[in-house]
Structures are given as C-alpha cells and as structure tokens.
Amino acid sequence: MKFSVIVPIYNVEKYVRKCIESILNQTYRDFEVILVDDGSPDQCPQICDEYAQKDKRIKV
C-alpha cells in the first residue's frame, strides 16, 4: 500500500535536509514525499528541487 508524506516547509533551511533524509531512510519504500514550500526566502526551494531530481518519490 502506497502512502504520502506531506512536509510543509517555510524558512527551515537548517533542518530540511535532515528531515528529507530521515523520511527517505525508512525501511518501507512504497511512499511518496510531497514537499510544500510556502515561498521560503532561504534556500529551501532549491534544496527541495535538488532532492526531487534525485528521487522520483519526491514531488515539490
């Protein structure tokens, strides 16, 4: 059974990589990650796009 993990993101550049890595490192693999950035003024949008390019389970 596939499920979705929805992650709201705003101005959390310091933590967003650790958050995404933690989700991706789970033993259950059949899921998608939806990263919802609310116009962060930091590098969060670029970081999210970077992860989306690396892993097809990630949507921005």
PyMOL Python script that loads the backbone (N, CA, C, O; Angstrom):
from pymol import cmd

cmd.read_pdbstr("""\
ATOM      1  N   MET A   1       0.836  -1.173   0.000  1.00  0.00           N
ATOM      2  CA  MET A   1       0.000   0.000   0.000  1.00  0.00           C
ATOM      3  C   MET A   1       0.889   1.247   0.000  1.00  0.00           C
ATOM      4  O   MET A   1       1.764   1.401   0.852  1.00  0.00           O
ATOM      5  N   LYS A   2       0.652   2.112  -0.951  1.00  0.00           N
ATOM      6  CA  LYS A   2       1.414   3.356  -1.063  1.00  0.00           C
ATOM      7  C   LYS A   2       0.753   4.442  -0.219  1.00  0.00           C
ATOM      8  O   LYS A   2      -0.472   4.517  -0.130  1.00  0.00           O
ATOM      9  N   PHE A   3       1.570   5.268   0.389  1.00  0.00           N
ATOM     10  CA  PHE A   3       1.046   6.390   1.152  1.00  0.00           C
ATOM     11  C   PHE A   3       1.877   7.629   0.851  1.00  0.00           C
ATOM     12  O   PHE A   3       2.947   7.537   0.249  1.00  0.00           O
ATOM     13  N   SER A   4       1.382   8.787   1.274  1.00  0.00           N
ATOM     14  CA  SER A   4       2.055  10.064   1.035  1.00  0.00           C
ATOM     15  C   SER A   4       2.489  10.687   2.354  1.00  0.00           C
ATOM     16  O   SER A   4       1.772  10.638   3.353  1.00  0.00           O
ATOM     17  N   VAL A   5       3.678  11.272   2.332  1.00  0.00           N
ATOM     18  CA  VAL A   5       4.175  12.053   3.459  1.00  0.00           C
ATOM     19  C   VAL A   5       4.209  13.497   2.974  1.00  0.00           C
ATOM     20  O   VAL A   5       4.929  13.822   2.029  1.00  0.00           O
ATOM     21  N   ILE A   6       3.439  14.354   3.611  1.00  0.00           N
ATOM     22  CA  ILE A   6       3.366  15.760   3.213  1.00  0.00           C
ATOM     23  C   ILE A   6       4.168  16.579   4.218  1.00  0.00           C
ATOM     24  O   ILE A   6       3.932  16.516   5.424  1.00  0.00           O
ATOM     25  N   VAL A   7       5.125  17.353   3.692  1.00  0.00           N
ATOM     26  CA  VAL A   7       6.011  18.133   4.554  1.00  0.00           C
ATOM     27  C   VAL A   7       5.855  19.620   4.223  1.00  0.00           C
ATOM     28  O   VAL A   7       6.301  20.064   3.165  1.00  0.00           O
ATOM     29  N   PRO A   8       5.227  20.393   5.117  1.00  0.00           N
ATOM     30  CA  PRO A   8       5.169  21.841   4.904  1.00  0.00           C
ATOM     31  C   PRO A   8       6.531  22.452   5.220  1.00  0.00           C
ATOM     32  O   PRO A   8       7.163  22.106   6.218  1.00  0.00           O
ATOM     33  N   ILE A   9       6.972  23.363   4.358  1.00  0.00           N
ATOM     34  CA  ILE A   9       8.310  23.936   4.502  1.00  0.00           C
ATOM     35  C   ILE A   9       8.230  25.456   4.414  1.00  0.00           C
ATOM     36  O   ILE A   9       7.642  26.012   3.487  1.00  0.00           O
ATOM     37  N   TYR A  10       8.830  26.109   5.395  1.00  0.00           N
ATOM     38  CA  TYR A  10       8.982  27.564   5.334  1.00  0.00           C
ATOM     39  C   TYR A  10      10.170  27.979   6.191  1.00  0.00           C
ATOM     40  O   TYR A  10      10.144  27.849   7.415  1.00  0.00           O
ATOM     41  N   ASN A  11      11.195  28.471   5.543  1.00  0.00           N
ATOM     42  CA  ASN A  11      12.342  29.056   6.227  1.00  0.00           C
ATOM     43  C   ASN A  11      13.017  28.084   7.207  1.00  0.00           C
ATOM     44  O   ASN A  11      13.344  28.453   8.335  1.00  0.00           O
ATOM     45  N   VAL A  12      13.218  26.848   6.760  1.00  0.00           N
ATOM     46  CA  VAL A  12      13.839  25.815   7.607  1.00  0.00           C
ATOM     47  C   VAL A  12      15.072  25.209   6.929  1.00  0.00           C
ATOM     48  O   VAL A  12      15.329  24.010   7.037  1.00  0.00           O
ATOM     49  N   GLU A  13      15.813  26.046   6.242  1.00  0.00           N
ATOM     50  CA  GLU A  13      16.995  25.579   5.511  1.00  0.00           C
ATOM     51  C   GLU A  13      17.918  24.745   6.399  1.00  0.00           C
ATOM     52  O   GLU A  13      18.514  23.771   5.939  1.00  0.00           O
ATOM     53  N   LYS A  14      18.031  25.121   7.643  1.00  0.00           N
ATOM     54  CA  LYS A  14      18.931  24.436   8.572  1.00  0.00           C
ATOM     55  C   LYS A  14      18.508  22.979   8.817  1.00  0.00           C
ATOM     56  O   LYS A  14      19.354  22.134   9.111  1.00  0.00           O
ATOM     57  N   TYR A  15      17.215  22.682   8.699  1.00  0.00           N
ATOM     58  CA  TYR A  15      16.690  21.367   9.065  1.00  0.00           C
ATOM     59  C   TYR A  15      16.135  20.537   7.911  1.00  0.00           C
ATOM     60  O   TYR A  15      15.943  19.331   8.068  1.00  0.00           O
ATOM     61  N   VAL A  16      15.877  21.141   6.771  1.00  0.00           N
ATOM     62  CA  VAL A  16      15.119  20.455   5.725  1.00  0.00           C
ATOM     63  C   VAL A  16      15.848  19.230   5.172  1.00  0.00           C
ATOM     64  O   VAL A  16      15.204  18.218   4.894  1.00  0.00           O
ATOM     65  N   ARG A  17      17.141  19.288   5.008  1.00  0.00           N
ATOM     66  CA  ARG A  17      17.882  18.122   4.500  1.00  0.00           C
ATOM     67  C   ARG A  17      17.764  16.934   5.460  1.00  0.00           C
ATOM     68  O   ARG A  17      17.530  15.804   5.031  1.00  0.00           O
ATOM     69  N   LYS A  18      17.925  17.193   6.743  1.00  0.00           N
ATOM     70  CA  LYS A  18      17.823  16.126   7.741  1.00  0.00           C
ATOM     71  C   LYS A  18      16.417  15.527   7.736  1.00  0.00           C
ATOM     72  O   LYS A  18      16.258  14.313   7.860  1.00  0.00           O
ATOM     73  N   CYS A  19      15.412  16.365   7.593  1.00  0.00           N
ATOM     74  CA  CYS A  19      14.029  15.903   7.538  1.00  0.00           C
ATOM     75  C   CYS A  19      13.808  14.981   6.340  1.00  0.00           C
ATOM     76  O   CYS A  19      13.266  13.886   6.487  1.00  0.00           O
ATOM     77  N   ILE A  20      14.223  15.420   5.167  1.00  0.00           N
ATOM     78  CA  ILE A  20      14.027  14.628   3.949  1.00  0.00           C
ATOM     79  C   ILE A  20      14.812  13.326   4.027  1.00  0.00           C
ATOM     80  O   ILE A  20      14.287  12.266   3.686  1.00  0.00           O
ATOM     81  N   GLU A  21      16.050  13.393   4.468  1.00  0.00           N
ATOM     82  CA  GLU A  21      16.875  12.182   4.587  1.00  0.00           C
ATOM     83  C   GLU A  21      16.247  11.187   5.559  1.00  0.00           C
ATOM     84  O   GLU A  21      16.262   9.981   5.313  1.00  0.00           O
ATOM     85  N   SER A  22      15.708  11.682   6.638  1.00  0.00           N
ATOM     86  CA  SER A  22      15.062  10.813   7.615  1.00  0.00           C
ATOM     87  C   SER A  22      13.885  10.060   6.994  1.00  0.00           C
ATOM     88  O   SER A  22      13.701   8.870   7.251  1.00  0.00           O
ATOM     89  N   ILE A  23      13.102  10.743   6.190  1.00  0.00           N
ATOM     90  CA  ILE A  23      11.969  10.101   5.522  1.00  0.00           C
ATOM     91  C   ILE A  23      12.461   9.073   4.513  1.00  0.00           C
ATOM     92  O   ILE A  23      11.949   7.955   4.465  1.00  0.00           O
ATOM     93  N   LEU A  24      13.445   9.440   3.711  1.00  0.00           N
ATOM     94  CA  LEU A  24      13.943   8.540   2.672  1.00  0.00           C
ATOM     95  C   LEU A  24      14.639   7.307   3.239  1.00  0.00           C
ATOM     96  O   LEU A  24      14.719   6.285   2.558  1.00  0.00           O
ATOM     97  N   ASN A  25      15.137   7.378   4.454  1.00  0.00           N
ATOM     98  CA  ASN A  25      15.862   6.261   5.056  1.00  0.00           C
ATOM     99  C   ASN A  25      14.968   5.246   5.762  1.00  0.00           C
ATOM    100  O   ASN A  25      15.469   4.340   6.428  1.00  0.00           O
ATOM    101  N   GLN A  26      13.680   5.385   5.626  1.00  0.00           N
ATOM    102  CA  GLN A  26      12.773   4.415   6.241  1.00  0.00           C
ATOM    103  C   GLN A  26      12.873   3.071   5.523  1.00  0.00           C
ATOM    104  O   GLN A  26      13.200   3.021   4.337  1.00  0.00           O
ATOM    105  N   THR A  27      12.593   1.994   6.231  1.00  0.00           N
ATOM    106  CA  THR A  27      12.690   0.660   5.630  1.00  0.00           C
ATOM    107  C   THR A  27      11.544   0.393   4.658  1.00  0.00           C
ATOM    108  O   THR A  27      11.730  -0.330   3.679  1.00  0.00           O
ATOM    109  N   TYR A  28      10.376   0.956   4.905  1.00  0.00           N
ATOM    110  CA  TYR A  28       9.264   0.821   3.972  1.00  0.00           C
ATOM    111  C   TYR A  28       9.509   1.775   2.811  1.00  0.00           C
ATOM    112  O   TYR A  28       9.757   2.960   3.035  1.00  0.00           O
ATOM    113  N   ARG A  29       9.447   1.288   1.587  1.00  0.00           N
ATOM    114  CA  ARG A  29       9.865   2.078   0.425  1.00  0.00           C
ATOM    115  C   ARG A  29       8.723   2.578  -0.465  1.00  0.00           C
ATOM    116  O   ARG A  29       8.943   3.445  -1.311  1.00  0.00           O
ATOM    117  N   ASP A  30       7.521   2.053  -0.292  1.00  0.00           N
ATOM    118  CA  ASP A  30       6.428   2.380  -1.213  1.00  0.00           C
ATOM    119  C   ASP A  30       5.646   3.604  -0.724  1.00  0.00           C
ATOM    120  O   ASP A  30       4.534   3.485  -0.210  1.00  0.00           O
ATOM    121  N   PHE A  31       6.250   4.772  -0.896  1.00  0.00           N
ATOM    122  CA  PHE A  31       5.609   6.013  -0.483  1.00  0.00           C
ATOM    123  C   PHE A  31       6.069   7.145  -1.388  1.00  0.00           C
ATOM    124  O   PHE A  31       7.027   7.004  -2.147  1.00  0.00           O
ATOM    125  N   GLU A  32       5.375   8.260  -1.295  1.00  0.00           N
ATOM    126  CA  GLU A  32       5.807   9.472  -1.976  1.00  0.00           C
ATOM    127  C   GLU A  32       5.961  10.566  -0.933  1.00  0.00           C
ATOM    128  O   GLU A  32       5.307  10.538   0.110  1.00  0.00           O
ATOM    129  N   VAL A  33       6.819  11.517  -1.214  1.00  0.00           N
ATOM    130  CA  VAL A  33       7.038  12.652  -0.330  1.00  0.00           C
ATOM    131  C   VAL A  33       6.611  13.904  -1.088  1.00  0.00           C
ATOM    132  O   VAL A  33       7.108  14.176  -2.181  1.00  0.00           O
ATOM    133  N   ILE A  34       5.710  14.646  -0.515  1.00  0.00           N
ATOM    134  CA  ILE A  34       5.244  15.889  -1.120  1.00  0.00           C
ATOM    135  C   ILE A  34       5.788  17.038  -0.281  1.00  0.00           C
ATOM    136  O   ILE A  34       5.395  17.221   0.872  1.00  0.00           O
ATOM    137  N   LEU A  35       6.694  17.806  -0.869  1.00  0.00           N
ATOM    138  CA  LEU A  35       7.306  18.943  -0.185  1.00  0.00           C
ATOM    139  C   LEU A  35       6.556  20.203  -0.599  1.00  0.00           C
ATOM    140  O   LEU A  35       6.520  20.547  -1.780  1.00  0.00           O
ATOM    141  N   VAL A  36       5.963  20.887   0.362  1.00  0.00           N
ATOM    142  CA  VAL A  36       5.160  22.076   0.082  1.00  0.00           C
ATOM    143  C   VAL A  36       5.880  23.290   0.662  1.00  0.00           C
ATOM    144  O   VAL A  36       5.844  23.527   1.869  1.00  0.00           O
ATOM    145  N   ASP A  37       6.529  24.049  -0.206  1.00  0.00           N
ATOM    146  CA  ASP A  37       7.235  25.251   0.230  1.00  0.00           C
ATOM    147  C   ASP A  37       6.303  26.453   0.097  1.00  0.00           C
ATOM    148  O   ASP A  37       5.653  26.635  -0.932  1.00  0.00           O
ATOM    149  N   ASP A  38       6.246  27.262   1.139  1.00  0.00           N
ATOM    150  CA  ASP A  38       5.346  28.420   1.157  1.00  0.00           C
ATOM    151  C   ASP A  38       6.109  29.720   0.910  1.00  0.00           C
ATOM    152  O   ASP A  38       5.949  30.696   1.642  1.00  0.00           O
ATOM    153  N   GLY A  39       6.942  29.717  -0.133  1.00  0.00           N
ATOM    154  CA  GLY A  39       7.659  30.931  -0.504  1.00  0.00           C
ATOM    155  C   GLY A  39       8.821  31.265   0.408  1.00  0.00           C
ATOM    156  O   GLY A  39       9.052  32.435   0.714  1.00  0.00           O
ATOM    157  N   SER A  40       9.549  30.264   0.841  1.00  0.00           N
ATOM    158  CA  SER A  40      10.689  30.495   1.737  1.00  0.00           C
ATOM    159  C   SER A  40      11.699  31.450   1.119  1.00  0.00           C
ATOM    160  O   SER A  40      12.040  31.317  -0.056  1.00  0.00           O
ATOM    161  N   PRO A  41      12.185  32.422   1.909  1.00  0.00           N
ATOM    162  CA  PRO A  41      13.188  33.358   1.400  1.00  0.00           C
ATOM    163  C   PRO A  41      14.609  32.785   1.445  1.00  0.00           C
ATOM    164  O   PRO A  41      15.543  33.409   0.942  1.00  0.00           O
ATOM    165  N   ASP A  42      14.773  31.609   2.041  1.00  0.00           N
ATOM    166  CA  ASP A  42      16.101  30.994   2.130  1.00  0.00           C
ATOM    167  C   ASP A  42      16.313  30.025   0.959  1.00  0.00           C
ATOM    168  O   ASP A  42      15.698  30.200  -0.093  1.00  0.00           O
ATOM    169  N   GLN A  43      17.142  29.038   1.115  1.00  0.00           N
ATOM    170  CA  GLN A  43      17.473  28.099   0.037  1.00  0.00           C
ATOM    171  C   GLN A  43      16.563  26.870  -0.008  1.00  0.00           C
ATOM    172  O   GLN A  43      16.836  25.936  -0.763  1.00  0.00           O
ATOM    173  N   CYS A  44      15.503  26.852   0.775  1.00  0.00           N
ATOM    174  CA  CYS A  44      14.610  25.692   0.810  1.00  0.00           C
ATOM    175  C   CYS A  44      14.066  25.289  -0.567  1.00  0.00           C
ATOM    176  O   CYS A  44      14.068  24.100  -0.885  1.00  0.00           O
ATOM    177  N   PRO A  45      13.603  26.225  -1.389  1.00  0.00           N
ATOM    178  CA  PRO A  45      13.092  25.810  -2.698  1.00  0.00           C
ATOM    179  C   PRO A  45      14.145  25.079  -3.539  1.00  0.00           C
ATOM    180  O   PRO A  45      13.832  24.082  -4.190  1.00  0.00           O
ATOM    181  N   GLN A  46      15.365  25.558  -3.531  1.00  0.00           N
ATOM    182  CA  GLN A  46      16.433  24.920  -4.298  1.00  0.00           C
ATOM    183  C   GLN A  46      16.771  23.543  -3.724  1.00  0.00           C
ATOM    184  O   GLN A  46      17.013  22.599  -4.476  1.00  0.00           O
ATOM    185  N   ILE A  47      16.787  23.431  -2.416  1.00  0.00           N
ATOM    186  CA  ILE A  47      17.076  22.147  -1.775  1.00  0.00           C
ATOM    187  C   ILE A  47      15.988  21.133  -2.127  1.00  0.00           C
ATOM    188  O   ILE A  47      16.291  19.981  -2.436  1.00  0.00           O
ATOM    189  N   CYS A  48      14.738  21.552  -2.081  1.00  0.00           N
ATOM    190  CA  CYS A  48      13.630  20.660  -2.430  1.00  0.00           C
ATOM    191  C   CYS A  48      13.736  20.197  -3.875  1.00  0.00           C
ATOM    192  O   CYS A  48      13.555  19.014  -4.166  1.00  0.00           O
ATOM    193  N   ASP A  49      14.026  21.117  -4.775  1.00  0.00           N
ATOM    194  CA  ASP A  49      14.179  20.758  -6.188  1.00  0.00           C
ATOM    195  C   ASP A  49      15.331  19.778  -6.387  1.00  0.00           C
ATOM    196  O   ASP A  49      15.233  18.855  -7.196  1.00  0.00           O
ATOM    197  N   GLU A  50      16.407  19.976  -5.659  1.00  0.00           N
ATOM    198  CA  GLU A  50      17.571  19.087  -5.739  1.00  0.00           C
ATOM    199  C   GLU A  50      17.182  17.654  -5.351  1.00  0.00           C
ATOM    200  O   GLU A  50      17.558  16.701  -6.033  1.00  0.00           O
ATOM    201  N   TYR A  51      16.443  17.509  -4.275  1.00  0.00           N
ATOM    202  CA  TYR A  51      16.013  16.175  -3.842  1.00  0.00           C
ATOM    203  C   TYR A  51      15.017  15.569  -4.825  1.00  0.00           C
ATOM    204  O   TYR A  51      15.052  14.364  -5.076  1.00  0.00           O
ATOM    205  N   ALA A  52      14.139  16.379  -5.375  1.00  0.00           N
ATOM    206  CA  ALA A  52      13.155  15.877  -6.338  1.00  0.00           C
ATOM    207  C   ALA A  52      13.835  15.331  -7.589  1.00  0.00           C
ATOM    208  O   ALA A  52      13.349  14.373  -8.191  1.00  0.00           O
ATOM    209  N   GLN A  53      14.947  15.927  -7.981  1.00  0.00           N
ATOM    210  CA  GLN A  53      15.692  15.434  -9.141  1.00  0.00           C
ATOM    211  C   GLN A  53      16.386  14.114  -8.839  1.00  0.00           C
ATOM    212  O   GLN A  53      16.574  13.294  -9.739  1.00  0.00           O
ATOM    213  N   LYS A  54      16.767  13.900  -7.593  1.00  0.00           N
ATOM    214  CA  LYS A  54      17.499  12.692  -7.195  1.00  0.00           C
ATOM    215  C   LYS A  54      16.597  11.487  -6.942  1.00  0.00           C
ATOM    216  O   LYS A  54      17.021  10.347  -7.131  1.00  0.00           O
ATOM    217  N   ASP A  55      15.364  11.728  -6.518  1.00  0.00           N
ATOM    218  CA  ASP A  55      14.488  10.624  -6.108  1.00  0.00           C
ATOM    219  C   ASP A  55      13.090  10.844  -6.671  1.00  0.00           C
ATOM    220  O   ASP A  55      12.449  11.856  -6.390  1.00  0.00           O
ATOM    221  N   LYS A  56      12.625   9.888  -7.467  1.00  0.00           N
ATOM    222  CA  LYS A  56      11.335  10.038  -8.143  1.00  0.00           C
ATOM    223  C   LYS A  56      10.142   9.995  -7.190  1.00  0.00           C
ATOM    224  O   LYS A  56       9.026  10.332  -7.587  1.00  0.00           O
ATOM    225  N   ARG A  57      10.358   9.591  -5.958  1.00  0.00           N
ATOM    226  CA  ARG A  57       9.267   9.568  -4.975  1.00  0.00           C
ATOM    227  C   ARG A  57       8.965  10.950  -4.422  1.00  0.00           C
ATOM    228  O   ARG A  57       7.944  11.144  -3.762  1.00  0.00           O
ATOM    229  N   ILE A  58       9.843  11.915  -4.684  1.00  0.00           N
ATOM    230  CA  ILE A  58       9.687  13.261  -4.128  1.00  0.00           C
ATOM    231  C   ILE A  58       9.027  14.183  -5.144  1.00  0.00           C
ATOM    232  O   ILE A  58       9.453  14.277  -6.295  1.00  0.00           O
ATOM    233  N   LYS A  59       7.976  14.860  -4.690  1.00  0.00           N
ATOM    234  CA  LYS A  59       7.269  15.858  -5.503  1.00  0.00           C
ATOM    235  C   LYS A  59       7.368  17.196  -4.788  1.00  0.00           C
ATOM    236  O   LYS A  59       7.302  17.262  -3.561  1.00  0.00           O
ATOM    237  N   VAL A  60       7.526  18.262  -5.567  1.00  0.00           N
ATOM    238  CA  VAL A  60       7.587  19.605  -4.981  1.00  0.00           C
ATOM    239  C   VAL A  60       6.374  20.381  -5.454  1.00  0.00           C
ATOM    240  O   VAL A  60       6.205  21.545  -5.090  1.00  0.00           O
TER     241      VAL A  60
END
""", "prot")
cmd.dss("prot")
cmd.show_as("cartoon", "prot")
cmd.util.cbc("prot")
cmd.orient("prot")
